[in-house]
Amino acid sequence: MQIILVRHGRPDHSADPWSTPAGMKDWVERYNAASVVAGERPESLLRLADAAGTVVCSSLMRCVESREHLNCQCLHQPDPLFAEAHLPYPDWAYPLMPSRVWRITFRTAWFLGFARHTEPVSESKRRASAAADKLIELAETHGSVLLMGHKIMNALIATQLRRRGWHGPPLPLLSGYWHPSRYRKSASSCETESR
C-alpha cells in the first residue's frame, strides 16, 4: 500500500513583499485566493496521479486547482481535514518589514504556541492524526492514495504515518511545489495490526 503526499502547485501570488504584522492578514488572504501556475506541473506527477487508486485534496483553492491540473478522475470532495494550518499574526501596526521575515517569525512562533487568528498547533496535530487515519483507510480500500495538500499539514501527516509504521521520508519535500513524498506499508502488516 502507498500514500503519496504532494504539495500543491505554486500560487500566482502578488502580495506586497513588505508588510506590518497586522498586514499579514491581507498577505494570507491573497495567498489563499491566488490561482495556481499550472504550466509548472511536472509530467511525472500526472503519471503518478493516474496510477494512484484515488486522489484527494484539501478544501483550499490552491489544492483544488492543483488536483484539477492532474487531469484525474476525482471521486472525493475537497476535504477541510487536509487544509493548511494558517499563519498566525498579531494585530500590530508596525514595524514594516519584509513579508518573508514575518512568515518565518510567525510560523516559528506558531510551533512554540502562538496562534492568534488561527488554530493552535495542538489542534493541527489532532487534525493531522485524523487525516492520517483517513488516508490509511483509503489506501487499504484502493491500494494507493495521493493527497494534494500543503507544506505544514503534509509534514504533520507524515509524522503521524511514520508513527503508525509507514515507511517514507521523515518529512515530505518541503522546499518546492508539486513535489511528491511516498509512504509505504505492506498490506499484511496492516492486517496484523487490526487483529
Secondary structure per residue as TSV (DSSP state, phi and psi in degrees):
chain	resnum	aa	ss	phi	psi
A	1	M	-	360.0	152.8
A	2	Q	E	-143.4	139.0
A	3	I	E	-121.2	126.7
A	4	I	E	-114.6	119.1
A	5	L	E	-99.4	123.1
A	6	V	E	-122.7	135.9
A	7	R	E	-83.7	138.2
A	8	H	-	-54.3	168.1
A	9	G	-	-69.0	166.6
A	10	R	-	-70.2	122.5
A	11	P	B	-69.2	142.9
A	12	D	-	-83.4	78.0
A	13	H	-	-103.8	124.0
A	14	S	-	-121.4	32.2
A	15	A	-	-69.1	159.6
A	16	D	-	-59.4	133.7
A	17	P	S	-71.2	-11.4
A	18	W	E	-117.3	146.5
A	19	S	E	-157.1	157.9
A	20	T	-	-88.8	167.1
A	21	P	T	-56.6	-45.9
A	22	A	T	-65.0	-30.8
A	23	G	T	-67.4	-13.0
A	24	M	H	-67.7	-18.4
A	25	K	H	-59.5	-47.2
A	26	D	H	-63.8	-40.0
A	27	W	H	-59.1	-47.3
A	28	V	H	-63.8	-43.6
A	29	E	H	-62.4	-41.6
A	30	R	H	-67.2	-39.6
A	31	Y	H	-62.0	-43.6
A	32	N	H	-67.6	-27.9
A	33	A	H	-90.6	-11.0
A	34	A	-	-69.8	143.1
A	35	S	-	-77.4	163.2
A	36	V	B	-93.0	141.7
A	37	V	-	-79.8	99.7
A	38	A	G	-72.7	-30.1
A	39	G	G	-63.0	-13.3
A	40	E	G	-89.3	-5.2
A	41	R	-	-62.4	125.2
A	42	P	-	-74.5	140.6
A	43	E	H	-61.6	-33.6
A	44	S	H	-62.0	-29.6
A	45	L	H	-71.9	-32.9
A	46	L	H	-60.3	-44.5
A	47	R	H	-65.8	-39.4
A	48	L	H	-64.0	-43.3
A	49	A	H	-66.7	-38.3
A	50	D	H	-64.9	-33.4
A	51	A	H	-83.4	-16.3
A	52	A	S	-69.4	146.6
A	53	G	S	-64.5	-36.5
A	54	T	E	-156.8	157.8
A	55	V	E	-127.3	128.5
A	56	V	E	-124.6	167.3
A	57	C	E	-154.0	163.6
A	58	S	B	-67.2	160.9
A	59	S	S	-82.2	-7.1
A	60	L	S	-75.4	143.0
A	61	M	H	-55.0	-37.6
A	62	R	H	-65.0	-28.3
A	63	C	H	-81.7	-38.6
A	64	V	H	-61.0	-47.5
A	65	E	H	-64.3	-41.3
A	66	S	H	-61.8	-42.6
A	67	R	H	-63.4	-38.7
A	68	E	H	-61.2	-35.3
A	69	H	T	-72.2	-8.1
A	70	L	T	-84.6	-9.0
A	71	N	T	55.3	37.8
A	72	C	-	-106.4	160.5
A	73	Q	-	-79.8	116.7
A	74	C	-	-104.6	113.9
A	75	L	-	-92.2	-17.0
A	76	H	S	-108.9	140.8
A	77	Q	-	-71.0	150.1
A	78	P	-	-54.3	138.4
A	79	D	B	-121.1	122.5
A	80	P	G	-64.8	-14.9
A	81	L	G	-58.3	-32.6
A	82	F	G	-92.4	1.7
A	83	A	-	-64.7	153.6
A	84	E	-	-66.3	148.4
A	85	A	-	-76.0	111.2
A	86	H	-	-67.6	159.5
A	87	L	-	-75.2	128.6
A	88	P	-	-79.1	163.5
A	89	Y	-	-161.2	147.3
A	90	P	-	-85.6	170.8
A	91	D	-	-95.9	33.5
A	92	W	-	-80.2	138.1
A	93	A	-	-88.8	0.5
A	94	Y	-	-154.3	162.9
A	95	P	-	-86.4	165.8
A	96	L	-	-86.1	122.3
A	97	M	E	-143.1	168.9
A	98	P	E	-58.6	136.4
A	99	S	H	-56.3	-35.2
A	100	R	H	-60.5	-39.9
A	101	V	H	-63.0	-43.9
A	102	W	H	-64.8	-40.2
A	103	R	H	-60.5	-46.7
A	104	I	H	-65.2	-44.2
A	105	T	H	-62.8	-48.0
A	106	F	H	-73.9	-32.1
A	107	R	H	-68.9	-40.7
A	108	T	H	-61.2	-44.2
A	109	A	H	-62.6	-35.3
A	110	W	H	-62.0	-44.2
A	111	F	H	-63.6	-23.5
A	112	L	T	-93.0	1.7
A	113	G	T	118.2	-7.1
A	114	F	-	-80.3	122.1
A	115	A	-	-137.8	31.5
A	116	R	T	-63.1	128.6
A	117	H	T	71.6	16.2
A	118	T	S	-155.4	174.6
A	119	E	-	-75.7	148.9
A	120	P	-	-69.9	159.3
A	121	V	H	-57.5	-33.8
A	122	S	H	-62.9	-38.3
A	123	E	H	-69.7	-39.3
A	124	S	H	-63.5	-39.0
A	125	K	H	-66.2	-37.0
A	126	R	H	-64.0	-43.4
A	127	R	H	-63.4	-39.8
A	128	A	H	-62.3	-37.6
A	129	S	H	-64.6	-45.0
A	130	A	H	-65.3	-37.0
A	131	A	H	-65.2	-42.1
A	132	A	H	-61.4	-43.0
A	133	D	H	-59.3	-43.6
A	134	K	H	-66.0	-41.9
A	135	L	H	-64.6	-39.4
A	136	I	H	-63.8	-42.4
A	137	E	H	-61.3	-42.7
A	138	L	H	-66.4	-38.9
A	139	A	H	-65.5	-38.2
A	140	E	H	-65.4	-34.6
A	141	T	H	-78.2	-42.7
A	142	H	H	-108.5	-5.6
A	143	G	S	88.4	-37.8
A	144	S	E	-155.0	153.6
A	145	V	E	-142.0	139.2
A	146	L	E	-111.8	127.0
A	147	L	E	-105.3	122.6
A	148	M	E	-90.3	102.9
A	149	G	E	-129.5	-146.7
A	150	H	-	-128.6	163.8
A	151	K	H	-57.9	-60.2
A	152	I	H	-72.7	-46.6
A	153	M	H	-64.7	-38.5
A	154	N	H	-61.3	-38.8
A	155	A	H	-64.6	-40.8
A	156	L	H	-66.9	-39.1
A	157	I	H	-65.6	-42.1
A	158	A	H	-58.6	-40.9
A	159	T	H	-59.7	-42.9
A	160	Q	H	-66.7	-40.3
A	161	L	H	-62.3	-44.4
A	162	R	H	-65.0	-35.0
A	163	R	H	-65.1	-25.9
A	164	R	T	-93.2	11.2
A	165	G	T	91.1	10.0
A	166	W	-	-81.5	144.2
A	167	H	B	-104.1	129.2
A	168	G	S	176.9	-177.3
A	169	P	-	-62.8	146.6
A	170	P	S	-55.4	-36.4
A	171	L	S	-134.1	143.5
A	172	P	-	-63.2	163.5
A	173	L	-	-63.0	112.2
A	174	L	-	-98.9	-8.9
A	175	S	S	-82.5	-18.7
A	176	G	S	-142.7	177.6
A	177	Y	S	-93.6	158.1
A	178	W	S	68.1	8.3
A	179	H	-	-85.0	127.7
A	180	P	E	-91.7	145.7
A	181	S	E	-128.2	129.1
A	182	R	E	-103.3	139.2
A	183	Y	E	-127.1	131.3
A	184	R	E	-127.3	151.7
A	185	K	-	-156.2	139.1
A	186	S	-	-73.1	146.3
A	187	A	H	-62.0	-33.8
A	188	S	H	-64.6	-36.5
A	189	S	H	-69.2	-32.8
A	190	C	H	-67.8	-40.6
A	191	E	H	-64.0	-38.5
A	192	T	H	-64.0	-41.5
A	193	E	H	-66.9	-31.7
A	194	S	H	-79.5	-8.7
A	195	R	-	-80.6	360.0
